[in-house]
Amino acid sequence: MDCVFCMIRDGKIPTRKVYEDDKMLAFYDIEPAAPVHIVMIPKEHIASANELNADNAGIVAHIFSKVPEIAKSVGLDGGYRVVNNCGADGGQTVFHIHFHLLGGKTLGKMA
């Protein structure tokens, strides 16, 4: 499998980890879109939100339950944004479901 996030998960590509447990990994984005830009991935390979179902959707709940802890750990006390891009038309470039945690400045309106 050529999934860059699976390679990061497996330690084949180094990254600056922010948080890790048995279900997920959070790390700094290498091309940040904000002063603080964290990528949060499930350890299980799920290509996109379109592949979520009753058997695997709990991972999204787990990731979101950790968002406040991760945000606090990187100093996002004034607020933040969580984004998921789904499919090519939605801007997804890595086909392993992931969530961007953005902050560190006042963020503009979404399109």
MITI-596489 format. One line per field, with one value per atom (N, C-alpha, C): residue number from 0; residue in three letters; atom name; x negated, y negated, z. Coordinates in steps of 0.02 Angstrom, whole numbers, plus 50000, padded with zeros to 5 digits. Example, Ala and Ser with C-alpha at 12.3 -4.5 7.8 and 13.67 -1.06 7.14 Angstrom:
seq = 0  0  0  1  1  1 $
type = ALA  ALA  ALA  SER  SER  SER $
atom = N  CA  C  N  CA  C $
px = 49340  49385  49340  49358  49316  49355 $
py = 50284  50225  50165  50112  50053  49998 $
pz = 50390  50390  50390  50354  50357  50394 $
END
This chain:
seq = 0  0  0  1  1  1  2  2  2  3  3  3  4  4  4  5  5  5  6  6  6  7  7  7  8  8  8  9  9  9  10  10  10  11  11  11  12  12  12  13  13  13  14  14  14  15  15  15  16  16  16  17  17  17  18  18  18  19  19  19  20  20  20  21  21  21  22  22  22  23  23  23  24  24  24  25  25  25  26  26  26  27  27  27  28  28  28  29  29  29  30  30  30  31  31  31  32  32  32  33  33  33  34  34  34  35  35  35  36  36  36  37  37  37  38  38  38  39  39  39  40  40  40  41  41  41  42  42  42  43  43  43  44  44  44  45  45  45  46  46  46  47  47  47  48  48  48  49  49  49  50  50  50  51  51  51  52  52  52  53  53  53  54  54  54  55  55  55  56  56  56  57  57  57  58  58  58  59  59  59  60  60  60  61  61  61  62  62  62  63  63  63  64  64  64  65  65  65  66  66  66  67  67  67  68  68  68  69  69  69  70  70  70  71  71  71  72  72  72  73  73  73  74  74  74  75  75  75  76  76  76  77  77  77  78  78  78  79  79  79  80  80  80  81  81  81  82  82  82  83  83  83  84  84  84  85  85  85  86  86  86  87  87  87  88  88  88  89  89  89  90  90  90  91  91  91  92  92  92  93  93  93  94  94  94  95  95  95  96  96  96  97  97  97  98  98  98  99  99  99  100  100  100  101  101  101  102  102  102  103  103  103  104  104  104  105  105  105  106  106  106  107  107  107  108  108  108  109  109  109  110  110  110 $
type = MET  MET  MET  ASP  ASP  ASP  CYS  CYS  CYS  VAL  VAL  VAL  PHE  PHE  PHE  CYS  CYS  CYS  MET  MET  MET  ILE  ILE  ILE  ARG  ARG  ARG  ASP  ASP  ASP  GLY  GLY  GLY  LYS  LYS  LYS  ILE  ILE  ILE  PRO  PRO  PRO  THR  THR  THR  ARG  ARG  ARG  LYS  LYS  LYS  VAL  VAL  VAL  TYR  TYR  TYR  GLU  GLU  GLU  ASP  ASP  ASP  ASP  ASP  ASP  LYS  LYS  LYS  MET  MET  MET  LEU  LEU  LEU  ALA  ALA  ALA  PHE  PHE  PHE  TYR  TYR  TYR  ASP  ASP  ASP  ILE  ILE  ILE  GLU  GLU  GLU  PRO  PRO  PRO  ALA  ALA  ALA  ALA  ALA  ALA  PRO  PRO  PRO  VAL  VAL  VAL  HIS  HIS  HIS  ILE  ILE  ILE  VAL  VAL  VAL  MET  MET  MET  ILE  ILE  ILE  PRO  PRO  PRO  LYS  LYS  LYS  GLU  GLU  GLU  HIS  HIS  HIS  ILE  ILE  ILE  ALA  ALA  ALA  SER  SER  SER  ALA  ALA  ALA  ASN  ASN  ASN  GLU  GLU  GLU  LEU  LEU  LEU  ASN  ASN  ASN  ALA  ALA  ALA  ASP  ASP  ASP  ASN  ASN  ASN  ALA  ALA  ALA  GLY  GLY  GLY  ILE  ILE  ILE  VAL  VAL  VAL  ALA  ALA  ALA  HIS  HIS  HIS  ILE  ILE  ILE  PHE  PHE  PHE  SER  SER  SER  LYS  LYS  LYS  VAL  VAL  VAL  PRO  PRO  PRO  GLU  GLU  GLU  ILE  ILE  ILE  ALA  ALA  ALA  LYS  LYS  LYS  SER  SER  SER  VAL  VAL  VAL  GLY  GLY  GLY  LEU  LEU  LEU  ASP  ASP  ASP  GLY  GLY  GLY  GLY  GLY  GLY  TYR  TYR  TYR  ARG  ARG  ARG  VAL  VAL  VAL  VAL  VAL  VAL  ASN  ASN  ASN  ASN  ASN  ASN  CYS  CYS  CYS  GLY  GLY  GLY  ALA  ALA  ALA  ASP  ASP  ASP  GLY  GLY  GLY  GLY  GLY  GLY  GLN  GLN  GLN  THR  THR  THR  VAL  VAL  VAL  PHE  PHE  PHE  HIS  HIS  HIS  ILE  ILE  ILE  HIS  HIS  HIS  PHE  PHE  PHE  HIS  HIS  HIS  LEU  LEU  LEU  LEU  LEU  LEU  GLY  GLY  GLY  GLY  GLY  GLY  LYS  LYS  LYS  THR  THR  THR  LEU  LEU  LEU  GLY  GLY  GLY  LYS  LYS  LYS  MET  MET  MET  ALA  ALA  ALA $
atom = N  CA  C  N  CA  C  N  CA  C  N  CA  C  N  CA  C  N  CA  C  N  CA  C  N  CA  C  N  CA  C  N  CA  C  N  CA  C  N  CA  C  N  CA  C  N  CA  C  N  CA  C  N  CA  C  N  CA  C  N  CA  C  N  CA  C  N  CA  C  N  CA  C  N  CA  C  N  CA  C  N  CA  C  N  CA  C  N  CA  C  N  CA  C  N  CA  C  N  CA  C  N  CA  C  N  CA  C  N  CA  C  N  CA  C  N  CA  C  N  CA  C  N  CA  C  N  CA  C  N  CA  C  N  CA  C  N  CA  C  N  CA  C  N  CA  C  N  CA  C  N  CA  C  N  CA  C  N  CA  C  N  CA  C  N  CA  C  N  CA  C  N  CA  C  N  CA  C  N  CA  C  N  CA  C  N  CA  C  N  CA  C  N  CA  C  N  CA  C  N  CA  C  N  CA  C  N  CA  C  N  CA  C  N  CA  C  N  CA  C  N  CA  C  N  CA  C  N  CA  C  N  CA  C  N  CA  C  N  CA  C  N  CA  C  N  CA  C  N  CA  C  N  CA  C  N  CA  C  N  CA  C  N  CA  C  N  CA  C  N  CA  C  N  CA  C  N  CA  C  N  CA  C  N  CA  C  N  CA  C  N  CA  C  N  CA  C  N  CA  C  N  CA  C  N  CA  C  N  CA  C  N  CA  C  N  CA  C  N  CA  C  N  CA  C  N  CA  C  N  CA  C  N  CA  C  N  CA  C  N  CA  C  N  CA  C  N  CA  C  N  CA  C  N  CA  C  N  CA  C  N  CA  C  N  CA  C  N  CA  C  N  CA  C  N  CA  C  N  CA  C  N  CA  C  N  CA  C $
px = 49957  50000  49955  49973  49934  49964  50001  50034  49983  49972  49923  49941  50006  50025  50014  50023  50008  49932  49892  49820  49799  49832  49819  49839  49898  49923  49873  49844  49798  49727  49714  49648  49599  49624  49580  49564  49605  49593  49594  49540  49539  49588  49614  49661  49655  49680  49681  49749  49750  49811  49834  49899  49930  49967  49998  50037  50040  50040  50049  50080  50126  50151  50162  50197  50204  50249  50288  50336  50318  50277  50265  50195  50178  50115  50128  50097  50101  50030  50018  49951  49956  49900  49897  49896  49936  49937  49871  49844  49780  49789  49851  49867  49924  49910  49964  50003  50069  50114  50132  50105  50116  50055  50047  49990  49986  50044  50046  50089  50060  50096  50077  50125  50116  50160  50133  50171  50186  50249  50271  50297  50268  50287  50306  50352  50360  50303  50285  50233  50259  50324  50355  50360  50342  50348  50421  50449  50515  50504  50521  50502  50533  50596  50629  50692  50726  50789  50841  50834  50881  50877  50823  50815  50835  50860  50882  50947  50952  51012  51020  51070  51084  51026  50986  50930  50869  50859  50798  50808  50870  50883  50864  50857  50837  50769  50727  50661  50666  50715  50725  50745  50788  50808  50747  50705  50645  50599  50587  50543  50572  50637  50666  50666  50669  50665  50596  50546  50477  50460  50501  50486  50474  50517  50504  50436  50418  50354  50296  50301  50247  50242  50299  50299  50267  50284  50256  50180  50158  50088  50044  50074  50036  50053  50088  50100  50157  50205  50261  50317  50303  50351  50404  50390  50437  50485  50481  50525  50486  50521  50489  50543  50520  50565  50543  50593  50580  50610  50570  50592  50579  50626  50617  50635  50590  50603  50620  50673  50695  50697  50656  50655  50616  50599  50559  50593  50659  50694  50697  50692  50692  50623  50572  50505  50462  50487  50447  50389  50329  50270  50237  50248  50223  50285  50291  50352  50346  50341  50344  50380  50440  50480  50437  50443  50405  50441  50422  50452  50396  50406  50358  50381  50338  50349  50309  50344  50312  50324  50274  50283  50219  50217  50159  50166  50222  50239  50314  50341  50411  50420  50462  50473  50531  50525  50577  50637  50688  50749  50734  50772  50768  50805  50784  50816  50887 $
py = 50059  50000  49938  49889  49828  49770  49783  49730  49696  49632  49595  49594  49591  49591  49660  49713  49780  49786  49757  49759  49718  49661  49622  49663  49692  49734  49789  49819  49876  49854  49789  49764  49764  49774  49775  49705  49656  49586  49549  49513  49478  49420  49406  49351  49325  49265  49236  49253  49305  49328  49280  49271  49230  49276  49328  49374  49441  49495  49562  49607  49649  49703  49763  49814  49874  49866  49811  49802  49745  49698  49639  49611  49566  49531  49459  49412  49341  49314  49276  49251  49184  49147  49082  49093  49052  49053  49025  49054  49030  48969  48954  48894  48857  48825  48797  48741  48743  48692  48641  48648  48603  48608  48560  48564  48631  48659  48726  48768  48822  48866  48938  48972  49041  49086  49143  49193  49250  49271  49325  49382  49442  49499  49559  49601  49665  49711  49757  49805  49855  49868  49911  49872  49904  49870  49870  49810  49798  49743  49755  49708  49639  49634  49569  49576  49520  49520  49563  49572  49614  49687  49708  49777  49789  49738  49748  49788  49831  49873  49889  49929  49945  49981  50017  50054  50012  49956  49917  49844  49821  49751  49730  49777  49760  49727  49739  49708  49633  49609  49536  49507  49541  49518  49517  49567  49570  49511  49499  49443  49378  49366  49303  49298  49354  49350  49328  49336  49316  49245  49216  49150  49098  49091  49039  49048  49110  49124  49106  49125  49109  49034  49001  48928  48892  48913  48883  48895  48954  48971  48930  48902  48860  48786  48769  48698  48665  48703  48673  48656  48608  48588  48540  48506  48456  48484  48548  48579  48611  48649  48686  48710  48739  48767  48839  48884  48953  48963  48988  48994  49065  49091  49154  49142  49160  49156  49227  49233  49299  49301  49344  49352  49297  49310  49263  49195  49193  49129  49092  49128  49097  49076  49087  49066  49119  49181  49234  49253  49251  49270  49334  49352  49415  49456  49514  49554  49603  49573  49605  49553  49569  49518  49483  49417  49378  49312  49282  49219  49169  49108  49054  49013  49002  48958  48895  48840  48777  48723  48683  48628  48587  48549  48507  48436  48422  48355  48352  48293  48287  48314  48364  48395  48361  48353  48321  48366  48338  48376  48432  48485  48540  48520  48546  48530  48555 $
pz = 50000  50000  50000  49960  49954  49992  50044  50082  50128  50117  50157  50231  50247  50318  50350  50312  50338  50350  50306  50315  50376  50388  50449  50509  50507  50563  50579  50528  50537  50553  50557  50573  50515  50454  50395  50371  50390  50375  50442  50459  50523  50524  50583  50593  50664  50675  50742  50774  50814  50845  50899  50903  50955  51004  50977  51018  50983  51023  50995  51048  51025  51067  51021  51045  51005  50944  50941  50886  50839  50860  50819  50829  50783  50785  50764  50798  50780  50774  50720  50706  50670  50671  50637  50561  50525  50452  50426  50373  50346  50300  50281  50242  50276  50333  50374  50338  50349  50322  50375  50435  50491  50537  50583  50629  50666  50684  50713  50666  50640  50593  50610  50641  50662  50618  50597  50560  50608  50610  50654  50610  50618  50577  50621  50597  50631  50610  50653  50635  50584  50585  50535  50469  50414  50349  50328  50323  50296  50245  50182  50129  50136  50155  50160  50202  50213  50249  50214  50149  50111  50130  50163  50184  50256  50290  50359  50360  50409  50417  50491  50507  50577  50611  50572  50601  50617  50580  50590  50610  50613  50627  50698  50742  50811  50815  50766  50766  50760  50723  50716  50784  50819  50886  50932  50927  50969  50953  50889  50869  50895  50885  50908  50984  51019  51093  51116  51075  51092  51069  51025  50998  51052  51103  51154  51189  51204  51237  51191  51128  51080  51070  51061  51052  51111  51171  51231  51234  51214  51219  51172  51119  51072  51079  51133  51149  51113  51087  51052  51100  51144  51196  51169  51114  51087  51036  51022  50973  50917  50876  50822  50774  50719  50668  50656  50646  50626  50557  50510  50441  50416  50376  50340  50267  50223  50151  50128  50087  50065  49989  49959  49887  49852  49790  49751  49745  49732  49726  49792  49848  49914  49937  49895  49912  49946  49950  49983  49937  49964  49925  49950  50013  50040  50057  50026  50033  50091  50150  50216  50257  50281  50316  50369  50371  50419  50432  50486  50508  50521  50498  50509  50568  50616  50673  50660  50648  50628  50680  50693  50740  50747  50800  50812  50787  50755  50732  50722  50710  50693  50622  50616  50551  50514  50450  50410  50401  50369  50355  50307  50313  50266  50203  50146  50082  50080 $
END
